[in-house]
């Protein structure tokens, strides 16, 4: 039975202690990750809209939730990395 993080076909998945694949937000060792709601694969280097639609979360290339701004939105809408 798979538990914890597993890499399958170049994508990361998280399985709970009962072996069930998790989806949505998962906190692992005090760090937040987002797992695709349909596939369960870890989302990385992407923006995820908040559930209420009022804001966005950024997931870094390693899949961890960015807790400090690491980018700037320019007046023309271009997003640049600091």
N, C-alpha and C positions, 0 to 999 in steps of 0.2 A: 504494500500500500504506500502510495506517495504522500509525503507530508513535507511542509516547508516549500522553499523555492525550487522549481524544476525547470530546466531549459529543454524545450521540446520544439524541434524544427526551427531553431534560431530565435524562438520567442520564450520569454519568461512567464511562468504561471506560479500561483501560490495555492497550496493545498493545506487545509486546516488539519487538526490532529485526528479527525475522523476520515481524512483522505478526500474530502469534498473540495472541488475547485472553487475558489473565491472569485467574486466579481465586485466592482465598485471600489470604494475607498477601503484600504487596508493599512493599519498601523503595525509596523514591524520594527522592533527595537527602537522605539521612540521616533520613527521616521514614517511619514505618510507616502503611500504609493496609490496609483489609480489603476485598476484592472478593468479592461474593456467589459462593458455590461453584457455583450453578446458572446464574445470569444473567451473572455477571461485573461487574455494576454496583457502583460504590463504595458502601459502607455508611457512613452518617453519622448522628450524633445517636442512637446505639444502643449497647446492650451486646451483646457477643459472648462466649459461653461459651468457656473455654479447652478445648483438645483433650482434656485429661484430666478435664474436668468439675469441677475443684476451685476454679475462680475465674472471674472475668469481666474483660473488657477494655472500656473505654469509648472510643467513637469520637466525637469532637467534631463539631459541625455542619458543619465544613469537611472532614470525613472523616479527619482526622489522629488518630492514637492519642494519648490523653491520658496523659502520662507523670507527671503530678502530680495528686493528688486535687483535683477541681474541684467535688465534691459531697459531701454528708453523708447518711448513712443514719440516719434518726431511729429511736428505740426502737420506734415503731409500724410501721416498715418504709417510711415515706415517704422518698423520695429528694429532697433539696433541693439546688439549685445555690448555690454560695458566691458 
